[in-house]
Amino acid sequence: MTRKGRADRRLDLIAAAHRAIIRHGTEGVHLTHVAEEAGLTSGAVLYHYPRLSELLVDAHHAGMERFYEQRLKRIAGMRDPAEKLVVTVRSGLPHGPDDPDVRLLNELGGAASRNRMYALLLTTLYDRQVSLYQSILDTGTALGTFSLSGECLTVARNLVALEDAYGYRITARHPVIGPQEAADLILDYARTATGHPLTSSH
């Protein structure tokens, strides 16, 4: 098998593990579940990932990329801090109650208290998200776009906490809180915290 073929196979296995975790839970998933999702034998899975735990960590890490790396790329070409803030808020929420990436994070959160590696993954993601908001808020303040009501770090942490809280409500199928309602609620706080109207045109 070529090096590229092996790399592609590992990506396929990560995707299969992602699906298996959502179906069976982080702590309930077994090697056979991943193999079934991948359409392979357990031995074939172990050929690429001798330890299931390593595969599960890679699956969780891949699922997190959307909430930092992809958001960072999305706003990279924007100059207006207000536009960056609105886009960042909206892109941090589930697309709906069945959003697979957010369901994966929920599974990870449930296991984090019993698994140090999962706890580290979640802590690292949280800190990176906070730093992303801090960068936007600091730039906006320096440009005179924002007038923060409190410490930049505090505002950034609150924004991430609101993302997490409303994201959970969406995946828990709250009858009146969907992606749009959640974004509006978070942006309402952001308007107060930044002193900027953050209008829909952003």
ABEGO torsion letter per residue (X at the ends): XBAAAAAAAAAAAAAAAAAAAAAAEAAABBAAAAAAAAGBBAAAAAAABABAAAAAAAAAAAAAAAAAAAAAAAAAABABAAAAAAAAAAAABBAEAABAAAAAAAAAAAAAAABAAAAAAAAAAAAAAAAAAAAAAAAAAAAGABBBABBAAAAAAAAAAAAAAAAAAAAAGBAABBAAAAAAAAAAAAAAAAGBAGBAAX
